[in-house]
Amino acid sequence: MPIAGKGMLITWMDVDPAEEADFNLWYDREHLAERVGIEGFVEARRWITTGAGPKYFNTYSTESFEVLSSPAYRAVLGNQTAWSNKHISQFRNPGRVLGRITHSRGQGRGAVLGVVRLRPAAEDRDSLRAQLVSRLDPGMLPGIISMHLVESDAELSKPLTQPDVSDPGAADWYVLIDGTELAAVRDLIAGRLAAPGAPVITTGTYGLLWDLVKGEL
């Protein structure tokens, strides 16, 4: 599989421009390394928008889905650093989902990311998954490296600060497209993934800022 592991944490946010320099320093010097250092986490990638949508988008992969509810991960969530608490409390338009990587095709990863957020009905999940599997193959498409499906877990994806609040998007699915060319990724979203059989909630494209793997710590 192009993505190492079977589980994924996805987060996104906007930030106060007055705090943005310190936010990026925190992410680059503390936060990514802290998360990748958790037992069972294998890598993290930081992205920045190339258009509309949340400015920052982040993906963290784990050896297994179970790592996302492990004591090691929960211990870090329950003992945030002062620097983390400062910025997490100031996120604008934040989102956080935890899910299973149920399909991943291709070889390698690109520096351009396409994101398609879907909201399947419970009764349509099996048929949608089968339909997506047939579409998530980069084959010989120019500018497309690999394609992936992440199915969120509704219980784990509840807001950390409001776990009792019902969130209709907590069980959404995410199609991730790794590419080398922004135009190619956008064309794929508008073409092959335009009508996947479930409501498309949002789409977006991002450029890679940097990534970190466990072996680099």
Secondary structure, DSSP 8 states (H G I E B T S, - for coil): --SSSSEEEEEEEE--GGGHHHHHHHIIIIIHHHHHTSTTEEEEEEEEESSSS-SEEEEEEESSGGGGGSHHHHHHHTT--HHHHHHHTT-EEEEEEEEEEEEEEESS--SEEEEEEE---GGGHHHHHHHHHHH---TT-TTEEEEEEEEE-TTTTS-SS-TTS--TTTT-EEEEEEES-HHHHHHHHHTTTS--SS-EEEEEEEEEEEEEEGGG-
